[in-house]
Amino acid sequence: MAIKFQYNKTSLSEMGKQLKVRQNALPTLKNKESALRLEVRKAKAESGRLTSELDAALKRYDYLAALWNEFEPGLIAVTDVDLGTVKVAGVKTPELKEIHYEIRDFNAFAKPAWYADGVRILKELSRLGIESEIYMEKSRILDFQRKKTTQKVNLYEKVQIPGYQEAIRKIKRYMEDEETLTKASSKIVKSRHEQEEEALI
């Protein structure tokens, strides 16, 4: 990205302001990038932990496999999931608030005694699955923002800051050269005037 500038004091002042803005923003961006990197790792780890917990719970209830055939399908259903928003390193991410279930009425005397436990088990398994998905989404959002922040850090660090520094250097050099030329030309004019005056005398 070529930085456009003119060889004058106004442009020099503007380049200086732009450079200062980027130099001041760079540490904040770097901190945000490292914070996001850490949060992505945490969210992925939490999602992995919940997935492992879900797998462990499924194995734990393996002995009930034959009984699930007696379980009435559609007895319990997830009707809604309430999500909140929480800011992590300045990025809005989803957070599980509550899971709403619809449990159809059943006759506890006519159905097997373990039905109530079955409902509790299904609630636990669905919560683990939903929470794991939310943490995966959270890590995806955070990772996307981390990549954008990394791009901005690289843009500032490798392109814009050196570009503005180079522009300032060129403007200063040009202005110094112009000043030197002006002084030199005024000396030449002065010496010519002196020579002409001497010639008249």
GUKOLDO-392134 format. One line per field, with one value per atom (N, C-alpha, C, O, CB): residue number from 0; residue in one letter; x, y, z. Coordinates in steps of 0.05 Angstrom, whole numbers. Glycine has a CB too. Layout:
BEGIN
k = NUM, ...
r = a, ...
X = X, ...
Y = Y, ...
Z = Z, ...
//
This chain:
BEGIN
k = 0, 0, 0, 0, 0, 1, 1, 1, 1, 1, 2, 2, 2, 2, 2, 3, 3, 3, 3, 3, 4, 4, 4, 4, 4, 5, 5, 5, 5, 5, 6, 6, 6, 6, 6, 7, 7, 7, 7, 7, 8, 8, 8, 8, 8, 9, 9, 9, 9, 9, 10, 10, 10, 10, 10, 11, 11, 11, 11, 11, 12, 12, 12, 12, 12, 13, 13, 13, 13, 13, 14, 14, 14, 14, 14, 15, 15, 15, 15, 15, 16, 16, 16, 16, 16, 17, 17, 17, 17, 17, 18, 18, 18, 18, 18, 19, 19, 19, 19, 19, 20, 20, 20, 20, 20, 21, 21, 21, 21, 21, 22, 22, 22, 22, 22, 23, 23, 23, 23, 23, 24, 24, 24, 24, 24, 25, 25, 25, 25, 25, 26, 26, 26, 26, 26, 27, 27, 27, 27, 27, 28, 28, 28, 28, 28, 29, 29, 29, 29, 29, 30, 30, 30, 30, 30, 31, 31, 31, 31, 31, 32, 32, 32, 32, 32, 33, 33, 33, 33, 33, 34, 34, 34, 34, 34, 35, 35, 35, 35, 35, 36, 36, 36, 36, 36, 37, 37, 37, 37, 37, 38, 38, 38, 38, 38, 39, 39, 39, 39, 39, 40, 40, 40, 40, 40, 41, 41, 41, 41, 41, 42, 42, 42, 42, 42, 43, 43, 43, 43, 43, 44, 44, 44, 44, 44, 45, 45, 45, 45, 45, 46, 46, 46, 46, 46, 47, 47, 47, 47, 47, 48, 48, 48, 48, 48, 49, 49, 49, 49, 49, 50, 50, 50, 50, 50, 51, 51, 51, 51, 51, 52, 52, 52, 52, 52, 53, 53, 53, 53, 53, 54, 54, 54, 54, 54, 55, 55, 55, 55, 55, 56, 56, 56, 56, 56, 57, 57, 57, 57, 57, 58, 58, 58, 58, 58, 59, 59, 59, 59, 59, 60, 60, 60, 60, 60, 61, 61, 61, 61, 61, 62, 62, 62, 62, 62, 63, 63, 63, 63, 63, 64, 64, 64, 64, 64, 65, 65, 65, 65, 65, 66, 66, 66, 66, 66, 67, 67, 67, 67, 67, 68, 68, 68, 68, 68, 69, 69, 69, 69, 69, 70, 70, 70, 70, 70, 71, 71, 71, 71, 71, 72, 72, 72, 72, 72, 73, 73, 73, 73, 73, 74, 74, 74, 74, 74, 75, 75, 75, 75, 75, 76, 76, 76, 76, 76, 77, 77, 77, 77, 77, 78, 78, 78, 78, 78, 79, 79, 79, 79, 79, 80, 80, 80, 80, 80, 81, 81, 81, 81, 81, 82, 82, 82, 82, 82, 83, 83, 83, 83, 83, 84, 84, 84, 84, 84, 85, 85, 85, 85, 85, 86, 86, 86, 86, 86, 87, 87, 87, 87, 87, 88, 88, 88, 88, 88, 89, 89, 89, 89, 89, 90, 90, 90, 90, 90, 91, 91, 91, 91, 91, 92, 92, 92, 92, 92, 93, 93, 93, 93, 93, 94, 94, 94, 94, 94, 95, 95, 95, 95, 95, 96, 96, 96, 96, 96, 97, 97, 97, 97, 97, 98, 98, 98, 98, 98, 99, 99, 99, 99, 99, 100, 100, 100, 100, 100, 101, 101, 101, 101, 101, 102, 102, 102, 102, 102, 103, 103, 103, 103, 103, 104, 104, 104, 104, 104, 105, 105, 105, 105, 105, 106, 106, 106, 106, 106, 107, 107, 107, 107, 107, 108, 108, 108, 108, 108, 109, 109, 109, 109, 109, 110, 110, 110, 110, 110, 111, 111, 111, 111, 111, 112, 112, 112, 112, 112, 113, 113, 113, 113, 113, 114, 114, 114, 114, 114, 115, 115, 115, 115, 115, 116, 116, 116, 116, 116, 117, 117, 117, 117, 117, 118, 118, 118, 118, 118, 119, 119, 119, 119, 119, 120, 120, 120, 120, 120, 121, 121, 121, 121, 121, 122, 122, 122, 122, 122, 123, 123, 123, 123, 123, 124, 124, 124, 124, 124, 125, 125, 125, 125, 125, 126, 126, 126, 126, 126, 127, 127, 127, 127, 127, 128, 128, 128, 128, 128, 129, 129, 129, 129, 129, 130, 130, 130, 130, 130, 131, 131, 131, 131, 131, 132, 132, 132, 132, 132, 133, 133, 133, 133, 133, 134, 134, 134, 134, 134, 135, 135, 135, 135, 135, 136, 136, 136, 136, 136, 137, 137, 137, 137, 137, 138, 138, 138, 138, 138, 139, 139, 139, 139, 139, 140, 140, 140, 140, 140, 141, 141, 141, 141, 141, 142, 142, 142, 142, 142, 143, 143, 143, 143, 143, 144, 144, 144, 144, 144, 145, 145, 145, 145, 145, 146, 146, 146, 146, 146, 147, 147, 147, 147, 147, 148, 148, 148, 148, 148, 149, 149, 149, 149, 149, 150, 150, 150, 150, 150, 151, 151, 151, 151, 151, 152, 152, 152, 152, 152, 153, 153, 153, 153, 153, 154, 154, 154, 154, 154, 155, 155, 155, 155, 155, 156, 156, 156, 156, 156, 157, 157, 157, 157, 157, 158, 158, 158, 158, 158, 159, 159, 159, 159, 159, 160, 160, 160, 160, 160, 161, 161, 161, 161, 161, 162, 162, 162, 162, 162, 163, 163, 163, 163, 163, 164, 164, 164, 164, 164, 165, 165, 165, 165, 165, 166, 166, 166, 166, 166, 167, 167, 167, 167, 167, 168, 168, 168, 168, 168, 169, 169, 169, 169, 169, 170, 170, 170, 170, 170, 171, 171, 171, 171, 171, 172, 172, 172, 172, 172, 173, 173, 173, 173, 173, 174, 174, 174, 174, 174, 175, 175, 175, 175, 175, 176, 176, 176, 176, 176, 177, 177, 177, 177, 177, 178, 178, 178, 178, 178, 179, 179, 179, 179, 179, 180, 180, 180, 180, 180, 181, 181, 181, 181, 181, 182, 182, 182, 182, 182, 183, 183, 183, 183, 183, 184, 184, 184, 184, 184, 185, 185, 185, 185, 185, 186, 186, 186, 186, 186, 187, 187, 187, 187, 187, 188, 188, 188, 188, 188, 189, 189, 189, 189, 189, 190, 190, 190, 190, 190, 191, 191, 191, 191, 191, 192, 192, 192, 192, 192, 193, 193, 193, 193, 193, 194, 194, 194, 194, 194, 195, 195, 195, 195, 195, 196, 196, 196, 196, 196, 197, 197, 197, 197, 197, 198, 198, 198, 198, 198, 199, 199, 199, 199, 199, 200, 200, 200, 200, 200
r = m, m, m, m, m, a, a, a, a, a, i, i, i, i, i, k, k, k, k, k, f, f, f, f, f, q, q, q, q, q, y, y, y, y, y, n, n, n, n, n, k, k, k, k, k, t, t, t, t, t, s, s, s, s, s, l, l, l, l, l, s, s, s, s, s, e, e, e, e, e, m, m, m, m, m, g, g, g, g, g, k, k, k, k, k, q, q, q, q, q, l, l, l, l, l, k, k, k, k, k, v, v, v, v, v, r, r, r, r, r, q, q, q, q, q, n, n, n, n, n, a, a, a, a, a, l, l, l, l, l, p, p, p, p, p, t, t, t, t, t, l, l, l, l, l, k, k, k, k, k, n, n, n, n, n, k, k, k, k, k, e, e, e, e, e, s, s, s, s, s, a, a, a, a, a, l, l, l, l, l, r, r, r, r, r, l, l, l, l, l, e, e, e, e, e, v, v, v, v, v, r, r, r, r, r, k, k, k, k, k, a, a, a, a, a, k, k, k, k, k, a, a, a, a, a, e, e, e, e, e, s, s, s, s, s, g, g, g, g, g, r, r, r, r, r, l, l, l, l, l, t, t, t, t, t, s, s, s, s, s, e, e, e, e, e, l, l, l, l, l, d, d, d, d, d, a, a, a, a, a, a, a, a, a, a, l, l, l, l, l, k, k, k, k, k, r, r, r, r, r, y, y, y, y, y, d, d, d, d, d, y, y, y, y, y, l, l, l, l, l, a, a, a, a, a, a, a, a, a, a, l, l, l, l, l, w, w, w, w, w, n, n, n, n, n, e, e, e, e, e, f, f, f, f, f, e, e, e, e, e, p, p, p, p, p, g, g, g, g, g, l, l, l, l, l, i, i, i, i, i, a, a, a, a, a, v, v, v, v, v, t, t, t, t, t, d, d, d, d, d, v, v, v, v, v, d, d, d, d, d, l, l, l, l, l, g, g, g, g, g, t, t, t, t, t, v, v, v, v, v, k, k, k, k, k, v, v, v, v, v, a, a, a, a, a, g, g, g, g, g, v, v, v, v, v, k, k, k, k, k, t, t, t, t, t, p, p, p, p, p, e, e, e, e, e, l, l, l, l, l, k, k, k, k, k, e, e, e, e, e, i, i, i, i, i, h, h, h, h, h, y, y, y, y, y, e, e, e, e, e, i, i, i, i, i, r, r, r, r, r, d, d, d, d, d, f, f, f, f, f, n, n, n, n, n, a, a, a, a, a, f, f, f, f, f, a, a, a, a, a, k, k, k, k, k, p, p, p, p, p, a, a, a, a, a, w, w, w, w, w, y, y, y, y, y, a, a, a, a, a, d, d, d, d, d, g, g, g, g, g, v, v, v, v, v, r, r, r, r, r, i, i, i, i, i, l, l, l, l, l, k, k, k, k, k, e, e, e, e, e, l, l, l, l, l, s, s, s, s, s, r, r, r, r, r, l, l, l, l, l, g, g, g, g, g, i, i, i, i, i, e, e, e, e, e, s, s, s, s, s, e, e, e, e, e, i, i, i, i, i, y, y, y, y, y, m, m, m, m, m, e, e, e, e, e, k, k, k, k, k, s, s, s, s, s, r, r, r, r, r, i, i, i, i, i, l, l, l, l, l, d, d, d, d, d, f, f, f, f, f, q, q, q, q, q, r, r, r, r, r, k, k, k, k, k, k, k, k, k, k, t, t, t, t, t, t, t, t, t, t, q, q, q, q, q, k, k, k, k, k, v, v, v, v, v, n, n, n, n, n, l, l, l, l, l, y, y, y, y, y, e, e, e, e, e, k, k, k, k, k, v, v, v, v, v, q, q, q, q, q, i, i, i, i, i, p, p, p, p, p, g, g, g, g, g, y, y, y, y, y, q, q, q, q, q, e, e, e, e, e, a, a, a, a, a, i, i, i, i, i, r, r, r, r, r, k, k, k, k, k, i, i, i, i, i, k, k, k, k, k, r, r, r, r, r, y, y, y, y, y, m, m, m, m, m, e, e, e, e, e, d, d, d, d, d, e, e, e, e, e, e, e, e, e, e, t, t, t, t, t, l, l, l, l, l, t, t, t, t, t, k, k, k, k, k, a, a, a, a, a, s, s, s, s, s, s, s, s, s, s, k, k, k, k, k, i, i, i, i, i, v, v, v, v, v, k, k, k, k, k, s, s, s, s, s, r, r, r, r, r, h, h, h, h, h, e, e, e, e, e, q, q, q, q, q, e, e, e, e, e, e, e, e, e, e, e, e, e, e, e, a, a, a, a, a, l, l, l, l, l, i, i, i, i, i
X = 17, 0, 18, 32, -19, 17, 34, 20, -4, 38, 35, 24, 27, 49, 39, 5, 5, 12, 1, -22, 30, 38, 48, 54, 59, 50, 61, 86, 89, 40, 103, 128, 123, 133, 150, 108, 104, 101, 98, 80, 100, 98, 71, 70, 101, 49, 23, 23, 13, 1, 34, 35, 53, 47, 46, 75, 94, 80, 83, 119, 64, 49, 28, 25, 35, 14, -6, 6, -5, -22, 29, 43, 52, 50, 68, 61, 69, 46, 49, 81, 22, -1, -9, -15, -25, -10, -18, 2, -7, -19, 27, 47, 43, 44, 76, 38, 34, 10, 11, 31, -12, -37, -31, -39, -59, -16, -10, 9, 6, 1, 29, 48, 35, 42, 72, 16, 1, -18, -22, -14, -30, -50, -37, -49, -67, -12, 1, 3, -4, 28, 12, 14, -14, -16, 26, -35, -62, -71, -82, -82, -65, -73, -58, -69, -67, -32, -16, -27, -28, 13, -35, -47, -73, -79, -51, -90, -115, -111, -125, -131, -91, -85, -77, -87, -62, -59, -51, -74, -76, -27, -91, -114, -133, -144, -128, -138, -156, -144, -159, -161, -118, -105, -110, -116, -74, -106, -110, -140, -145, -102, -158, -187, -196, -213, -203, -184, -190, -182, -197, -176, -158, -148, -166, -172, -119, -175, -192, -219, -229, -197, -231, -257, -255, -273, -268, -233, -230, -226, -237, -205, -211, -206, -232, -238, -185, -248, -274, -293, -307, -287, -293, -310, -301, -317, -309, -275, -264, -271, -277, -233, -269, -275, -304, -311, -269, -322, -351, -357, -374, -367, -344, -347, -338, -352, -332, -315, -305, -325, -330, -277, -335, -355, -380, -391, -362, -388, -411, -406, -423, -419, -382, -375, -374, -383, -348, -362, -360, -388, -394, -344, -406, -434, -448, -463, -449, -444, -457, -447, -463, -451, -421, -410, -421, -426, -379, -424, -433, -461, -469, -433, -477, -505, -509, -531, -523, -486, -487, -504, -518, -459, -502, -517, -547, -562, -509, -556, -585, -594, -618, -592, -576, -582, -607, -624, -559, -610, -633, -659, -680, -630, -657, -681, -691, -715, -674, -672, -681, -702, -717, -656, -702, -723, -751, -770, -718, -753, -779, -786, -809, -779, -766, -770, -787, -783, -743, -806, -825, -812, -803, -850, -809, -797, -814, -839, -793, -802, -817, -826, -841, -840, -818, -827, -814, -826, -819, -789, -775, -764, -754, -752, -766, -756, -745, -755, -777, -724, -713, -730, -731, -682, -743, -760, -745, -751, -785, -727, -713, -687, -684, -731, -668, -642, -638, -637, -618, -636, -631, -601, -586, -644, -594, -565, -562, -579, -554, -540, -533, -509, -498, -528, -500, -476, -456, -463, -482, -432, -411, -387, -380, -403, -375, -353, -327, -321, -351, -312, -286, -265, -265, -285, -247, -226, -239, -228, -205, -262, -275, -292, -302, -255, -295, -310, -335, -333, -292, -358, -383, -384, -381, -407, -388, -390, -415, -425, -364, -425, -449, -443, -421, -462, -463, -461, -488, -509, -452, -487, -511, -524, -511, -506, -549, -564, -581, -580, -581, -598, -617, -627, -629, -641, -633, -645, -673, -678, -628, -692, -720, -728, -724, -739, -740, -749, -779, -792, -736, -789, -818, -819, -810, -833, -831, -833, -863, -879, -821, -870, -898, -905, -888, -904, -930, -939, -938, -945, -967, -930, -932, -940, -935, -904, -953, -963, -940, -931, -987, -931, -908, -914, -896, -900, -940, -947, -948, -942, -975, -956, -958, -931, -926, -979, -914, -888, -867, -871, -879, -845, -824, -813, -814, -801, -802, -792, -769, -764, -784, -753, -730, -736, -718, -710, -761, -769, -760, -749, -800, -764, -756, -726, -716, -765, -711, -682, -674, -655, -669, -689, -684, -687, -671, -704, -707, -712, -688, -677, -738, -679, -657, -631, -616, -652, -627, -603, -603, -583, -602, -626, -628, -624, -612, -656, -633, -628, -598, -588, -643, -585, -556, -541, -523, -546, -548, -534, -538, -519, -543, -563, -569, -554, -545, -599, -553, -539, -510, -499, -542, -497, -469, -464, -445, -458, -481, -479, -482, -467, -499, -503, -509, -486, -477, -536, -478, -457, -431, -416, -452, -425, -400, -402, -382, -397, -425, -429, -426, -414, -457, -436, -434, -405, -396, -451, -389, -361, -345, -326, -349, -354, -341, -346, -328, -352, -371, -379, -363, -354, -409, -361, -346, -317, -306, -348, -305, -277, -274, -254, -265, -294, -294, -295, -280, -317, -313, -316, -290, -280, -340, -280, -255, -231, -215, -249, -230, -208, -209, -189, -208, -234, -237, -228, -214, -267, -236, -228, -198, -185, -243, -186, -157, -142, -123, -149, -152, -139, -141, -122, -153, -165, -168, -149, -137, -197, -146, -128, -99, -83, -131, -92, -64, -59, -37, -61, -78, -75, -70, -53, -99, -85, -82, -55, -42, -105, -46, -20, 2, 20, -14, 0, 20, 19, 40, 15, -6, -9, 5, 20, -39, 0, 12, 43, 58, 1, 51, 79, 97, 118, 81, 87, 104, 99, 117, 99, 76, 70, 67, 82, 45, 47, 40, 61, 69, 14, 69, 89, 115, 124, 95, 127, 151, 145, 161, 162, 121, 113, 111, 121, 86, 99, 97, 124, 131, 78, 141, 168, 184, 198, 183, 181, 195, 185, 201, 191, 159, 147, 157, 164, 116, 158, 168, 197, 205, 165, 213, 241, 245, 261, 255, 228, 230, 222, 235, 212, 200, 191, 213, 219, 165, 224, 245, 269, 280, 253, 277, 301, 296, 313, 307, 272, 264, 265, 275, 236, 253, 252, 280, 285, 233, 297, 325, 340, 354, 339, 336, 349, 340, 356, 343, 313, 302, 313, 320, 271, 316, 327, 356, 364, 325, 372, 400, 402, 419, 413, 385, 385, 378, 390, 365, 358, 350, 373, 378, 325, 386, 409, 432, 443, 419, 437, 459, 452, 469, 463, 427, 420, 420, 428, 392, 412, 413, 441, 447, 398, 460, 488, 499, 514, 505, 491, 501, 490, 505, 491, 465, 452, 466, 472, 422, 472, 485, 513, 521, 486, 528, 555, 555, 573, 570, 536, 533, 528, 539, 511, 510, 503, 528, 534, 481, 543, 568, 588, 601, 581, 590, 608, 600, 616, 610, 573, 562, 567, 574, 532, 564, 568, 598, 604, 560, 616, 644, 652, 669, 661, 639, 644, 636, 648, 630, 615, 605, 623, 625, 577, 637, 654, 679, 696, 660
Y = -24, 0, 25, 30, 0, 40, 64, 87, 91, 72, 101, 123, 148, 155, 126, 162, 186, 210, 213, 190, 227, 251, 272, 267, 244, 296, 318, 329, 325, 341, 342, 352, 380, 400, 353, 381, 406, 402, 379, 422, 423, 422, 410, 395, 449, 416, 406, 375, 361, 418, 365, 336, 323, 302, 330, 337, 327, 324, 304, 345, 345, 344, 322, 308, 372, 318, 297, 269, 252, 300, 266, 240, 234, 211, 240, 255, 252, 243, 226, 278, 255, 248, 219, 204, 267, 212, 184, 164, 143, 181, 170, 152, 149, 126, 163, 171, 170, 154, 138, 199, 157, 142, 112, 96, 149, 104, 75, 65, 42, 70, 81, 72, 70, 52, 92, 87, 86, 62, 50, 112, 56, 34, 6, -13, 37, 5, -21, -38, -62, -17, -27, -43, -54, -77, -27, -37, -46, -69, -88, -22, -66, -88, -114, -136, -79, -111, -135, -148, -173, -127, -132, -143, -157, -179, -121, -145, -157, -183, -203, -137, -183, -208, -231, -253, -203, -225, -246, -255, -278, -237, -235, -242, -260, -280, -216, -254, -270, -298, -318, -256, -299, -325, -343, -367, -322, -331, -346, -354, -377, -328, -336, -342, -364, -380, -317, -364, -385, -412, -432, -380, -413, -437, -447, -471, -433, -428, -435, -446, -466, -410, -433, -441, -469, -485, -420, -473, -500, -521, -543, -500, -515, -534, -541, -564, -523, -520, -524, -540, -558, -497, -535, -551, -580, -598, -539, -584, -611, -625, -649, -610, -611, -622, -631, -652, -602, -614, -620, -644, -660, -596, -645, -668, -693, -714, -663, -692, -716, -724, -748, -710, -704, -709, -722, -740, -682, -713, -725, -754, -771, -708, -759, -786, -804, -827, -787, -793, -809, -815, -837, -793, -795, -799, -820, -836, -772, -819, -839, -867, -886, -832, -870, -896, -904, -928, -894, -884, -890, -902, -919, -864, -892, -902, -924, -930, -879, -936, -958, -981, -994, -967, -986, -1009, -1006, -1026, -1013, -981, -976, -980, -977, -948, -987, -988, -1004, -996, -1000, -1027, -1044, -1031, -1035, -1072, -1016, -1003, -979, -973, -993, -967, -943, -951, -934, -931, -977, -986, -983, -979, -1016, -985, -982, -952, -945, -996, -935, -906, -894, -901, -891, -878, -867, -844, -824, -856, -847, -825, -800, -802, -834, -778, -752, -745, -726, -753, -761, -755, -728, -713, -778, -724, -699, -687, -701, -705, -661, -647, -620, -607, -643, -611, -584, -565, -567, -582, -546, -527, -501, -488, -521, -493, -468, -467, -480, -444, -452, -448, -418, -403, -461, -408, -380, -374, -386, -370, -356, -349, -320, -303, -353, -315, -288, -280, -296, -285, -255, -246, -237, -221, -223, -246, -237, -228, -240, -261, -205, -194, -207, -207, -163, -218, -229, -215, -216, -261, -200, -184, -165, -162, -202, -154, -135, -147, -133, -117, -174, -188, -201, -214, -210, -196, -208, -238, -246, -193, -254, -283, -294, -282, -297, -317, -328, -342, -352, -349, -342, -355, -368, -356, -335, -393, -408, -397, -396, -438, -389, -380, -403, -410, -355, -413, -433, -450, -441, -420, -476, -494, -499, -507, -520, -496, -501, -528, -534, -478, -544, -571, -573, -559, -593, -590, -596, -626, -643, -590, -631, -659, -666, -654, -663, -686, -694, -709, -722, -712, -706, -720, -750, -760, -711, -764, -793, -803, -791, -806, -826, -838, -852, -873, -858, -841, -853, -880, -896, -834, -887, -913, -934, -957, -912, -926, -945, -949, -971, -934, -929, -931, -943, -942, -903, -953, -963, -942, -918, -975, -950, -932, -915, -893, -948, -924, -910, -887, -873, -929, -884, -863, -835, -819, -862, -829, -803, -799, -777, -800, -821, -820, -816, -802, -845, -829, -827, -798, -788, -844, -784, -756, -739, -722, -745, -744, -730, -735, -716, -738, -760, -767, -753, -743, -798, -753, -740, -710, -697, -745, -698, -669, -664, -645, -660, -681, -678, -681, -665, -698, -701, -706, -684, -675, -733, -674, -652, -626, -611, -647, -621, -597, -598, -578, -595, -622, -624, -620, -606, -652, -631, -628, -599, -589, -646, -586, -559, -540, -523, -550, -544, -527, -530, -510, -533, -555, -560, -545, -534, -590, -546, -532, -502, -489, -538, -491, -462, -454, -433, -454, -471, -464, -467, -452, -483, -486, -488, -463, -452, -513, -453, -428, -405, -387, -424, -404, -383, -382, -361, -386, -406, -407, -400, -388, -436, -406, -399, -368, -357, -412, -355, -326, -313, -294, -317, -322, -310, -314, -296, -323, -338, -343, -325, -315, -373, -321, -303, -275, -262, -303, -265, -238, -236, -216, -230, -259, -259, -256, -242, -286, -270, -269, -240, -230, -288, -228, -200, -181, -163, -190, -186, -169, -173, -154, -175, -199, -205, -191, -180, -236, -191, -177, -148, -136, -182, -136, -107, -101, -81, -97, -119, -115, -116, -99, -138, -136, -139, -115, -105, -165, -106, -82, -58, -44, -76, -53, -30, -34, -16, -27, -58, -63, -64, -53, -88, -79, -84, -66, -64, -113, -52, -36, -6, 10, -46, 0, 28, 44, 65, 30, 33, 48, 53, 76, 33, 32, 38, 56, 73, 11, 54, 71, 100, 118, 62, 106, 133, 144, 167, 135, 127, 136, 143, 163, 113, 127, 132, 158, 174, 108, 162, 186, 211, 231, 185, 209, 232, 237, 261, 226, 216, 219, 233, 251, 191, 224, 236, 265, 282, 220, 272, 300, 317, 339, 302, 308, 323, 327, 349, 308, 306, 307, 328, 345, 280, 326, 345, 374, 392, 338, 378, 405, 416, 439, 405, 398, 405, 413, 433, 382, 396, 401, 428, 444, 378, 433, 458, 482, 503, 457, 478, 500, 505, 528, 493, 484, 486, 500, 518, 458, 492, 505, 534, 551, 490, 541, 568, 585, 607, 570, 574, 588, 592, 613, 573, 570, 571, 592, 608, 543, 591, 610, 639, 657, 603, 643, 670, 680, 703, 672, 661, 668, 676, 696, 644, 661, 666, 694, 710, 644, 699, 724, 747, 768, 725, 743, 763, 769, 792, 754, 747, 751, 765, 781, 724, 759, 773, 802, 820, 760, 808, 836, 851, 873, 838, 837, 849, 854, 875, 831, 835, 837, 860, 876, 810, 862, 883, 910, 929, 878, 912, 937, 946, 969, 935, 925, 930, 940, 957, 905, 927, 935, 963, 977, 915, 972, 999, 1020, 1043, 1002, 1012, 1031, 1036, 1052, 1021
Z = 0, 0, 0, 20, 24, -22, -24, -9, -12, -54, 7, 22, 6, -3, 50, 2, -15, 3, 25, -29, -7, 8, -11, -35, 29, -1, -16, -2, 23, -20, -16, -5, 7, -3, -26, 30, 44, 74, 83, 32, 89, 118, 127, 147, 130, 113, 120, 118, 135, 102, 96, 91, 113, 123, 63, 119, 139, 166, 180, 142, 173, 198, 198, 218, 203, 176, 174, 176, 189, 147, 163, 164, 193, 202, 145, 206, 234, 252, 269, 245, 248, 263, 258, 277, 257, 232, 225, 237, 246, 194, 236, 247, 277, 288, 241, 291, 320, 328, 347, 331, 312, 317, 316, 333, 297, 295, 291, 312, 322, 263, 319, 340, 367, 383, 341, 373, 398, 399, 420, 404, 376, 375, 374, 383, 350, 365, 361, 387, 386, 350, 410, 434, 443, 452, 457, 440, 447, 430, 439, 445, 404, 385, 391, 390, 356, 398, 405, 430, 432, 409, 450, 474, 468, 479, 495, 451, 444, 429, 434, 426, 412, 397, 416, 413, 377, 435, 453, 472, 479, 470, 480, 497, 481, 492, 506, 456, 439, 435, 436, 412, 431, 427, 451, 449, 422, 475, 500, 503, 511, 524, 497, 500, 480, 486, 495, 456, 436, 447, 446, 408, 459, 470, 493, 495, 481, 510, 533, 523, 533, 550, 502, 492, 479, 483, 472, 464, 451, 473, 470, 432, 493, 515, 529, 536, 535, 534, 548, 531, 541, 555, 505, 487, 486, 487, 458, 486, 487, 512, 512, 483, 535, 561, 562, 572, 584, 552, 552, 533, 540, 543, 510, 492, 506, 504, 466, 519, 534, 556, 560, 546, 570, 591, 580, 592, 606, 556, 542, 535, 539, 517, 524, 517, 541, 541, 502, 563, 588, 599, 608, 609, 597, 607, 590, 601, 606, 564, 546, 553, 554, 516, 559, 566, 593, 598, 567, 611, 638, 638, 654, 655, 618, 616, 595, 588, 609, 587, 567, 577, 562, 561, 603, 615, 612, 614, 644, 607, 604, 575, 569, 613, 557, 528, 522, 506, 513, 535, 530, 540, 528, 543, 561, 573, 556, 556, 601, 540, 524, 503, 494, 510, 496, 477, 488, 474, 469, 515, 528, 532, 537, 555, 529, 534, 512, 488, 536, 519, 500, 484, 495, 515, 457, 441, 443, 443, 412, 443, 444, 472, 475, 426, 492, 520, 529, 544, 539, 520, 528, 502, 485, 548, 500, 477, 485, 504, 455, 472, 476, 460, 436, 468, 474, 460, 453, 433, 476, 471, 466, 482, 502, 473, 471, 485, 488, 468, 469, 513, 517, 518, 533, 544, 499, 498, 507, 501, 470, 520, 527, 511, 496, 558, 515, 501, 523, 541, 481, 520, 539, 522, 502, 558, 531, 516, 527, 551, 519, 508, 515, 498, 474, 509, 511, 498, 477, 455, 484, 484, 466, 444, 427, 455, 445, 424, 436, 457, 410, 423, 433, 427, 403, 421, 447, 444, 457, 476, 455, 448, 460, 487, 491, 441, 504, 530, 536, 533, 553, 545, 551, 577, 598, 554, 575, 598, 609, 633, 591, 591, 601, 577, 554, 615, 583, 563, 572, 595, 560, 554, 560, 548, 525, 548, 565, 557, 558, 574, 575, 541, 543, 550, 535, 515, 573, 582, 582, 597, 611, 566, 565, 590, 603, 540, 598, 623, 618, 597, 631, 639, 638, 665, 686, 629, 665, 689, 703, 694, 684, 725, 740, 751, 756, 762, 755, 765, 743, 748, 780, 719, 697, 683, 672, 676, 684, 670, 689, 713, 659, 678, 696, 714, 708, 679, 736, 757, 747, 758, 781, 728, 719, 699, 690, 706, 692, 672, 682, 666, 668, 707, 718, 716, 709, 748, 721, 718, 688, 682, 729, 671, 642, 632, 616, 626, 642, 636, 646, 631, 648, 670, 682, 666, 660, 712, 658, 642, 615, 606, 638, 602, 575, 578, 560, 563, 600, 604, 607, 595, 630, 622, 627, 601, 595, 648, 585, 560, 540, 526, 547, 538, 519, 528, 511, 517, 554, 564, 556, 547, 594, 560, 553, 523, 515, 561, 507, 478, 469, 453, 464, 479, 472, 481, 466, 484, 506, 517, 501, 497, 547, 493, 478, 451, 442, 473, 438, 412, 416, 398, 401, 437, 442, 446, 436, 467, 461, 464, 438, 433, 485, 420, 394, 378, 365, 379, 379, 364, 376, 361, 366, 402, 416, 406, 400, 446, 405, 396, 367, 359, 401, 350, 322, 319, 303, 306, 334, 333, 342, 329, 350, 365, 376, 357, 354, 403, 345, 326, 302, 292, 318, 292, 268, 275, 260, 260, 299, 308, 313, 308, 334, 323, 328, 301, 299, 342, 281, 254, 243, 232, 234, 247, 238, 252, 240, 241, 279, 295, 286, 285, 325, 281, 272, 246, 242, 269, 227, 202, 206, 193, 184, 225, 230, 242, 235, 249, 261, 273, 252, 251, 295, 234, 212, 193, 184, 197, 187, 170, 182, 168, 165, 208, 221, 223, 216, 249, 233, 239, 214, 213, 254, 194, 170, 146, 129, 162, 145, 122, 129, 119, 109, 146, 149, 165, 157, 163, 188, 204, 189, 187, 231, 176, 160, 136, 129, 149, 125, 102, 110, 96, 91, 133, 143, 151, 146, 167, 163, 170, 145, 145, 186, 124, 99, 86, 76, 80, 87, 75, 90, 78, 77, 117, 133, 126, 123, 163, 123, 116, 89, 86, 116, 69, 42, 43, 30, 23, 57, 58, 71, 61, 74, 94, 108, 90, 89, 134, 77, 59, 37, 31, 47, 25, 3, 13, 0, -8, 37, 48, 56, 52, 73, 66, 72, 47, 45, 87, 26, 0, -11, -21, -20, -9, -19, -4, -16, -17, 22, 39, 32, 30, 69, 28, 20, -7, -10, 19, -26, -52, -50, -64, -71, -34, -30, -19, -28, -12, 2, 14, -6, -9, 38, -21, -41, -63, -70, -54, -72, -94, -83, -98, -105, -58, -47, -44, -47, -20, -37, -35, -62, -64, -23, -82, -110, -118, -129, -129, -114, -121, -106, -118, -115, -80, -63, -74, -76, -34, -80, -90, -117, -123, -92, -134, -160, -156, -170, -177, -138, -132, -122, -130, -110, -105, -94, -117, -118, -72, -135, -158, -176, -186, -174, -181, -198, -185, -199, -203, -158, -144, -146, -149, -115, -143, -144, -172, -176, -137, -192, -220, -226, -242, -239, -212, -216, -203, -212, -205, -183, -168, -182, -173, -140
//
